[in-house]
Amino acid sequence: MPSMWNAKDNYSSLSLTHNNLWVSFRGHGKSHQKEAASVRSNNPIPKSCGIYYFEIFVISKGRDGLIGIGLVSRKSLTNRLPGMDKNSYGYHGDDGYIFSTASPGKPYGPTFTTDDVIGCGLNTITNSCFYTKNGVFLGYAHHNVPQNFYPTVGLQTSGETISANFGQERFMFDIESFTTSFRQKLIDSILKRQLPSHKVSKAPDYMHEIVLSYLVHHGHCGSAKALASATEQVITETEDSMLHRQQIYNYILTGKMSEAIKMCEALYPDLFDNNLELKFRVKCQQFLEILSGNDVIYLEAFNGTENVLAYDDSNSVENSHIFTSRTYKELASLVYFGRNELIPLVNIMIERKLMTEELTSYYHDIFSILVYPDPLTSPLNHLLDNSQRGVLAIYLNSAILMRLNSPANPPLHKLLQYANQTWKYMQEKEVSSTALLTLDHFCT
């Protein structure tokens, strides 16, 4: 990304100072264009940046104010003002004309002089260049600008001095609002794009199937039935089955792990035995919900057990912050659950070589959180974030669907995965639009 003028890529009549951000013309200078001097930035404009912008401040117009700003290629001559050589584009301050690749100038905007701020921007999506004066957009000036061009400034008579802002300071022009406006236009153009005529006739049927499968997958029974009726589609899963999955899903989202587990074991007896990783994640979440006081059913059912918290006088649990921050029953229930539910399960998974590095780390973290007086302000507080429930709910729902011989993920999820991979590929290939748009702009 351009960040300063290139001290090794400028004409000898120029002087660069202030960390190569100030440029001054040395000598007398002449009116002939071949006596001008220009400088390129240290780096070209990345083709994947979307919209690039920089500004110059005219410290002094010097003798004649023959100052130009614009874009040039790596091979453009530096003894010309911008736009006066091939592969060069510029806006000149003495007459307000724009020049493109050595062609005759055209009227464009106002002249500029001492104390003016002039900006130059390149939209790498449309390959169009625009200019601003004192924060006001002057319109697009050049089109079909090639890639890998450099910001440039040119001076021609004595005393001319400018300073550049490549983003190290706030711009006078509101480039953020300009970019936001263009982004919205880009989104609108994509959403209004029509499918080829030979595909339009089948599109509604495909979309109905995709939406219906999504509703069924997430157990939205009422909506699924309404859509199926309106579009004459058939739902293969029973209404009771969808409602059961939705109830389990909601139990997990509200931290009621005991209810969720009881319902799973009643409806799908072999679900956990055939998927120990799922059982492990469910039990770990239950441990965290007991810790948070959300699994009320388990806490109410726990009657306490003698010597669950075994200790001696030299290491009294009564004197530890672990005990004083929680009731005896709460702490005893956590220890009992760990000893009787989690540890035996983990030992079996270790024997079967099912404990991955990620699962082992997670296992250690949920026990480590006990040492903090207030888990919600601890470094491990992310374990108690509600988003963790959502992840588990989706995972369990997919496992149940597989148990029912249904796809683990609906087609819509697969389409999003394909779209995400396509987007990443576009980013790798430096497609300009990916700098301004993400899938979130279309999938929220």
C-alpha positions as CSV (number, residue, x, y, z in Angstrom):
1,M,0.0,0.0,0.0
2,P,1.4,3.5,-0.8
3,S,2.6,5.3,2.3
4,M,5.1,7.9,1.2
5,W,6.8,9.3,-1.9
6,N,9.7,7.2,-3.3
7,A,13.0,9.1,-2.8
8,K,14.6,6.9,-5.5
9,D,11.9,7.3,-8.1
10,N,11.6,11.0,-8.8
11,Y,13.1,13.7,-11.1
12,S,16.2,15.5,-9.9
13,S,14.4,18.9,-9.7
14,L,12.4,17.7,-6.7
15,S,13.3,17.8,-3.0
16,L,11.7,15.3,-0.6
17,T,11.5,16.1,3.1
18,H,9.4,15.3,6.2
19,N,9.7,11.5,5.9
20,N,9.3,11.8,2.1
21,L,5.8,13.3,2.5
22,W,6.7,16.9,1.4
23,V,7.8,17.6,-2.1
24,S,9.3,20.9,-3.4
25,F,10.5,22.1,-6.8
26,R,14.1,23.2,-6.8
27,G,15.4,25.7,-9.4
28,H,13.7,28.2,-11.7
29,G,11.6,25.9,-13.9
30,K,10.1,26.7,-17.2
31,S,6.7,26.7,-18.8
32,H,7.6,23.9,-21.2
33,Q,6.0,20.6,-20.1
34,K,9.3,18.7,-20.5
35,E,10.8,20.8,-17.7
36,A,8.4,19.5,-15.2
37,A,9.3,17.0,-12.4
38,S,7.1,14.3,-10.8
39,V,7.5,11.6,-8.1
40,R,5.8,8.2,-7.6
41,S,4.7,6.7,-4.3
42,N,6.8,3.9,-2.8
43,N,4.2,1.2,-3.6
44,P,1.5,0.7,-6.3
45,I,-2.2,0.7,-5.5
46,P,-3.3,-2.9,-4.7
47,K,-5.9,-4.1,-7.2
48,S,-7.8,-5.8,-4.4
49,C,-8.2,-2.7,-2.2
50,G,-11.7,-1.7,-3.6
51,I,-11.4,2.1,-3.3
52,Y,-8.0,3.8,-2.8
53,Y,-7.7,7.4,-1.9
54,F,-4.9,10.0,-1.0
55,E,-4.7,13.8,-0.7
56,I,-2.2,16.5,-1.1
57,F,-2.1,19.9,0.6
58,V,-0.8,22.8,-1.5
59,I,1.7,24.5,0.9
60,S,2.7,27.0,-1.8
61,K,1.7,27.3,-5.4
62,G,5.1,28.8,-6.1
63,R,5.7,31.0,-9.1
64,D,3.0,29.7,-11.5
65,G,1.1,27.0,-9.7
66,L,1.8,24.4,-12.3
67,I,0.9,21.5,-10.0
68,G,-0.6,18.2,-11.0
69,I,-1.9,15.2,-9.1
70,G,-2.9,11.8,-10.4
71,L,-1.8,8.2,-11.2
72,V,1.1,6.8,-13.3
73,S,2.5,3.5,-14.3
74,R,5.9,2.2,-13.2
75,K,7.4,3.1,-16.6
76,S,6.0,6.6,-17.0
77,L,8.6,9.4,-17.3
78,T,9.2,11.5,-14.2
79,N,10.0,14.7,-16.2
80,R,6.3,15.3,-17.0
81,L,3.3,16.4,-15.1
82,P,0.7,13.7,-14.5
83,G,-1.3,12.9,-17.6
84,M,1.3,14.4,-20.0
85,D,2.9,11.0,-20.7
86,K,1.4,7.7,-21.8
87,N,0.1,5.5,-19.0
88,S,-0.4,8.6,-16.9
89,Y,-3.5,10.4,-15.6
90,G,-3.6,13.8,-14.0
91,Y,-5.6,16.9,-12.8
92,H,-3.8,20.2,-13.1
93,G,-4.2,23.2,-10.8
94,D,-3.4,26.1,-13.1
95,D,-6.3,25.5,-15.5
96,G,-8.5,22.8,-13.8
97,Y,-8.0,20.5,-16.8
98,I,-7.6,16.7,-16.7
99,F,-5.1,14.9,-18.9
100,S,-5.0,11.2,-19.9
101,T,-2.1,9.3,-21.5
102,A,-0.6,12.4,-23.2
103,S,-3.9,13.3,-24.9
104,P,-5.1,16.9,-25.1
105,G,-6.5,18.2,-21.9
106,K,-10.3,18.5,-21.1
107,P,-12.1,20.9,-18.8
108,Y,-12.9,19.2,-15.6
109,G,-13.0,21.1,-12.3
110,P,-11.9,24.3,-10.6
111,T,-8.3,25.5,-10.4
112,F,-6.4,25.0,-7.2
113,T,-3.7,26.9,-5.4
114,T,-2.1,27.6,-2.0
115,D,-4.0,26.1,1.0
116,D,-6.2,23.9,-1.1
117,V,-6.5,20.2,-0.4
118,I,-6.8,18.0,-3.5
119,G,-7.6,14.3,-3.4
120,C,-7.3,11.5,-5.9
121,G,-9.1,8.2,-5.7
122,L,-9.2,5.0,-7.7
123,N,-12.1,2.6,-7.7
124,T,-10.4,-0.7,-8.5
125,I,-13.8,-2.3,-9.1
126,T,-14.9,0.0,-11.9
127,N,-11.3,1.1,-12.8
128,S,-12.3,4.7,-12.6
129,C,-10.4,7.6,-11.1
130,F,-11.9,10.7,-9.4
131,Y,-10.7,13.9,-7.7
132,T,-11.8,16.1,-4.9
133,K,-11.1,19.7,-3.8
134,N,-11.3,20.7,-0.2
135,G,-13.5,17.7,0.7
136,V,-15.9,18.1,-2.3
137,F,-16.3,15.3,-4.8
138,L,-15.6,16.6,-8.4
139,G,-16.8,13.5,-10.3
140,Y,-15.1,10.7,-12.1
141,A,-12.4,11.9,-14.5
142,H,-10.7,8.8,-16.0
143,H,-12.0,5.4,-16.9
144,N,-10.4,2.0,-17.7
145,V,-7.4,2.8,-15.6
146,P,-5.0,-0.2,-15.7
147,Q,-3.9,-2.0,-12.6
148,N,-0.8,-1.5,-10.5
149,F,-0.7,2.3,-10.9
150,Y,1.0,4.6,-8.5
151,P,-0.1,7.8,-6.8
152,T,1.9,10.7,-8.2
153,V,2.4,14.5,-8.0
154,G,4.1,16.8,-10.4
155,L,5.6,20.3,-10.0
156,Q,7.0,22.7,-12.6
157,T,8.0,26.1,-11.3
158,S,10.1,27.4,-8.4
159,G,8.6,27.5,-4.9
160,E,5.9,25.0,-5.5
161,T,5.6,22.8,-2.4
162,I,3.0,20.1,-1.4
163,S,2.6,17.6,1.5
164,A,0.9,14.3,1.1
165,N,-1.6,12.4,3.2
166,F,-1.6,8.7,2.5
167,G,-4.0,7.9,5.3
168,Q,-1.7,8.7,8.2
169,E,-4.1,11.6,9.1
170,R,-7.8,12.0,8.7
171,F,-8.8,13.0,5.1
172,M,-10.7,16.2,4.4
173,F,-12.9,14.2,2.0
174,D,-15.4,11.8,3.7
175,I,-14.0,8.7,2.1
176,E,-15.8,6.4,4.5
177,S,-19.3,7.6,3.5
178,F,-18.2,7.5,-0.1
179,T,-17.1,3.9,0.2
180,T,-20.3,3.0,2.1
181,S,-22.5,4.5,-0.6
182,F,-20.7,2.7,-3.4
183,R,-20.8,-0.6,-1.4
184,Q,-24.6,-0.3,-1.2
185,K,-24.9,0.4,-4.9
186,L,-22.8,-2.7,-5.5
187,I,-25.1,-4.8,-3.3
188,D,-28.2,-3.4,-5.0
189,S,-26.7,-4.3,-8.5
190,I,-26.0,-7.8,-7.4
191,L,-29.5,-8.4,-5.8
192,K,-31.2,-7.0,-9.0
193,R,-29.2,-9.2,-11.3
194,Q,-31.5,-11.5,-13.2
195,L,-30.9,-15.3,-13.8
196,P,-30.6,-16.5,-17.4
197,S,-34.0,-17.0,-18.9
198,H,-33.6,-20.8,-19.3
199,K,-33.0,-21.1,-15.5
200,V,-35.7,-18.9,-14.2
201,S,-38.5,-21.3,-14.7
202,K,-37.0,-23.9,-12.3
203,A,-35.6,-21.5,-9.8
204,P,-38.8,-21.1,-7.6
205,D,-39.0,-24.9,-7.1
206,Y,-35.4,-25.2,-6.1
207,M,-35.7,-22.3,-3.7
208,H,-38.9,-23.7,-2.1
209,E,-37.1,-27.1,-1.6
210,I,-34.0,-25.4,-0.1
211,V,-36.1,-23.2,2.3
212,L,-38.3,-26.1,3.3
213,S,-35.4,-28.4,4.1
214,Y,-33.9,-25.5,6.2
215,L,-37.1,-25.1,8.2
216,V,-37.4,-28.9,8.8
217,H,-33.8,-29.2,9.8
218,H,-34.2,-26.6,12.6
219,G,-37.6,-27.9,13.7
220,H,-39.7,-24.9,12.7
221,C,-42.7,-27.1,12.4
222,G,-45.4,-24.5,11.8
223,S,-43.5,-22.6,9.2
224,A,-42.5,-25.8,7.4
225,K,-46.1,-27.1,7.3
226,A,-47.3,-23.7,5.9
227,L,-44.6,-23.6,3.2
228,A,-45.2,-27.3,2.2
229,S,-48.9,-26.7,1.9
230,A,-48.4,-23.5,-0.2
231,T,-45.9,-25.1,-2.5
232,E,-47.3,-28.6,-2.7
233,Q,-44.3,-30.3,-1.1
234,V,-44.1,-33.3,1.2
235,I,-42.4,-33.3,4.6
236,T,-40.9,-36.7,5.3
237,E,-40.2,-36.2,9.0
238,T,-43.2,-36.5,11.4
239,E,-44.4,-33.4,13.2
240,D,-43.7,-35.0,16.6
241,S,-40.1,-35.7,15.6
242,M,-39.5,-32.1,14.5
243,L,-41.1,-30.8,17.8
244,H,-38.9,-33.1,19.8
245,R,-35.7,-31.8,18.1
246,Q,-36.8,-28.3,18.6
247,Q,-37.5,-28.8,22.3
248,I,-34.0,-30.4,22.8
249,Y,-32.5,-27.5,20.9
250,N,-34.3,-24.9,23.1
251,Y,-33.3,-26.8,26.3
252,I,-29.7,-26.4,25.4
253,L,-30.0,-22.7,24.4
254,T,-31.5,-22.0,27.9
255,G,-28.9,-24.1,29.8
256,K,-31.3,-26.8,30.8
257,M,-28.9,-29.7,30.1
258,S,-30.5,-32.2,32.4
259,E,-33.8,-31.9,30.5
260,A,-32.0,-32.1,27.1
261,I,-30.0,-35.2,28.1
262,K,-33.1,-37.0,29.6
263,M,-35.1,-36.3,26.4
264,C,-32.3,-37.5,24.2
265,E,-31.8,-40.7,26.1
266,A,-35.6,-41.4,26.0
267,L,-36.0,-40.8,22.3
268,Y,-32.7,-41.9,21.0
269,P,-31.3,-44.5,23.5
270,D,-28.1,-45.3,21.6
271,L,-27.3,-41.7,20.5
272,F,-24.6,-41.0,23.1
273,D,-23.1,-44.5,23.2
274,N,-22.5,-44.5,19.5
275,N,-20.9,-41.0,19.6
276,L,-18.6,-40.5,22.6
277,E,-17.4,-37.1,21.4
278,L,-20.9,-35.9,21.3
279,K,-21.5,-37.3,24.8
280,F,-18.3,-35.6,26.0
281,R,-19.3,-32.2,24.7
282,V,-22.8,-32.5,26.2
283,K,-21.4,-33.5,29.6
284,C,-18.8,-30.7,29.5
285,Q,-21.6,-28.2,28.8
286,Q,-23.6,-29.7,31.6
287,F,-20.7,-29.2,33.9
288,L,-20.5,-25.5,32.9
289,E,-24.3,-25.0,33.4
290,I,-24.1,-26.6,36.9
291,L,-21.2,-24.1,37.6
292,S,-23.4,-21.2,36.4
293,G,-26.4,-22.4,38.4
294,N,-28.5,-22.9,35.3
295,D,-29.0,-26.7,35.5
296,V,-31.5,-26.4,38.3
297,I,-32.7,-30.0,37.8
298,Y,-29.3,-31.4,38.6
299,L,-28.7,-29.1,41.5
300,E,-32.1,-29.9,43.1
301,A,-31.5,-33.7,42.6
302,F,-28.1,-33.6,44.2
303,N,-28.5,-34.5,47.9
304,G,-24.8,-34.2,48.8
305,T,-22.4,-37.0,49.4
306,E,-20.3,-37.7,52.5
307,N,-16.6,-36.8,52.0
308,V,-17.1,-35.6,48.4
309,L,-14.8,-32.7,49.4
310,A,-12.1,-34.7,51.3
311,Y,-9.5,-32.5,53.0
312,D,-7.3,-32.2,56.1
313,D,-6.6,-29.4,58.5
314,S,-3.4,-28.4,56.7
315,N,-5.2,-27.7,53.5
316,S,-8.7,-26.7,54.5
317,V,-11.2,-26.2,51.7
318,E,-13.1,-23.9,54.1
319,N,-10.2,-21.4,53.9
320,S,-10.0,-21.4,50.1
321,H,-11.6,-18.9,47.8
322,I,-13.0,-21.8,45.8
323,F,-15.2,-22.7,48.7
324,T,-16.1,-19.3,50.0
325,S,-17.3,-18.1,46.6
326,R,-19.8,-21.0,46.3
327,T,-22.0,-23.0,48.6
328,Y,-20.9,-26.4,49.8
329,K,-23.6,-28.0,47.8
330,E,-22.7,-26.2,44.6
331,L,-19.0,-27.1,44.9
332,A,-19.8,-30.7,46.0
333,S,-22.1,-31.2,43.0
334,L,-19.4,-30.0,40.6
335,V,-16.7,-32.3,42.1
336,Y,-19.1,-35.2,42.2
337,F,-20.2,-34.7,38.6
338,G,-16.5,-34.5,37.5
339,R,-15.5,-37.6,39.3
340,N,-18.5,-39.7,38.3
341,E,-19.6,-38.4,34.9
342,L,-16.6,-36.7,33.1
343,I,-13.5,-38.5,34.3
344,P,-14.7,-42.1,33.6
345,L,-15.9,-40.9,30.1
346,V,-12.6,-39.3,29.4
347,N,-10.7,-42.4,30.4
348,I,-12.7,-44.5,28.0
349,M,-12.1,-41.9,25.2
350,I,-8.3,-42.0,26.0
351,E,-8.3,-45.8,25.8
352,R,-10.0,-45.6,22.4
353,K,-7.8,-42.8,21.3
354,L,-10.7,-40.4,20.8
355,M,-9.3,-37.5,22.9
356,T,-7.9,-35.1,20.4
357,E,-5.6,-32.2,21.3
358,E,-8.6,-29.8,21.0
359,L,-10.8,-32.0,23.2
360,T,-8.1,-32.4,25.8
361,S,-7.5,-28.6,26.0
362,Y,-11.2,-28.0,26.4
363,Y,-11.4,-30.6,29.1
364,H,-8.6,-29.0,31.1
365,D,-10.1,-25.5,30.6
366,I,-13.5,-26.4,32.1
367,F,-11.9,-27.7,35.3
368,S,-9.4,-24.8,35.4
369,I,-12.2,-22.3,35.6
370,L,-13.0,-23.6,39.1
371,V,-10.0,-21.9,40.6
372,Y,-11.4,-18.4,39.8
373,P,-13.6,-16.7,42.4
374,D,-15.7,-15.2,39.6
375,P,-15.7,-17.3,36.5
376,L,-17.5,-14.6,34.5
377,T,-14.5,-12.2,34.9
378,S,-11.8,-14.9,34.5
379,P,-9.6,-15.5,31.4
380,L,-11.8,-18.5,30.6
381,N,-15.1,-16.7,30.7
382,H,-15.6,-17.5,27.0
383,L,-16.6,-21.0,28.1
384,L,-19.7,-19.5,29.7
385,D,-20.7,-17.4,26.8
386,N,-24.2,-18.2,25.4
387,S,-22.7,-18.7,21.9
388,Q,-21.2,-22.0,23.2
389,R,-24.7,-23.3,23.8
390,G,-25.7,-22.5,20.2
391,V,-22.7,-24.4,18.8
392,L,-23.6,-27.5,20.9
393,A,-27.3,-27.2,20.0
394,I,-26.4,-27.3,16.3
395,Y,-24.0,-30.1,16.7
396,L,-26.5,-32.2,18.7
397,N,-29.3,-31.5,16.3
398,S,-27.1,-32.7,13.4
399,A,-26.3,-35.9,15.3
400,I,-29.9,-36.6,15.9
401,L,-30.8,-36.1,12.2
402,M,-28.1,-38.5,11.2
403,R,-29.5,-41.0,13.8
404,L,-32.8,-40.5,11.9
405,N,-31.1,-41.2,8.5
406,S,-31.5,-37.6,7.5
407,P,-28.8,-35.2,6.2
408,A,-26.7,-33.7,9.0
409,N,-26.8,-30.3,7.3
410,P,-29.5,-28.8,5.1
411,P,-28.7,-27.8,1.5
412,L,-28.8,-24.1,2.4
413,H,-25.8,-24.7,4.8
414,K,-23.9,-26.4,1.9
415,L,-24.7,-23.5,-0.4
416,L,-23.3,-21.1,2.1
417,Q,-20.1,-23.2,2.5
418,Y,-19.7,-23.3,-1.3
419,A,-20.2,-19.5,-1.4
420,N,-17.7,-19.0,1.4
421,Q,-15.1,-21.1,-0.4
422,T,-15.8,-19.2,-3.6
423,W,-15.4,-15.9,-1.8
424,K,-12.0,-17.0,-0.3
425,Y,-10.9,-18.1,-3.8
426,M,-11.9,-14.6,-5.1
427,Q,-9.9,-13.0,-2.3
428,E,-6.8,-15.1,-3.2
429,K,-7.1,-14.0,-6.8
430,E,-7.4,-10.4,-5.6
431,V,-10.9,-9.7,-7.0
432,S,-11.5,-6.1,-6.1
433,S,-15.1,-6.4,-5.0
434,T,-14.0,-8.7,-2.1
435,A,-12.4,-5.7,-0.4
436,L,-15.8,-4.1,0.0
437,L,-18.2,-7.0,0.3
438,T,-18.5,-10.1,2.4
439,L,-21.1,-12.9,2.6
440,D,-22.5,-11.1,5.7
441,H,-23.8,-8.4,3.5
442,F,-26.1,-10.9,1.9
443,C,-26.7,-13.5,4.6
444,T,-27.8,-11.4,7.6
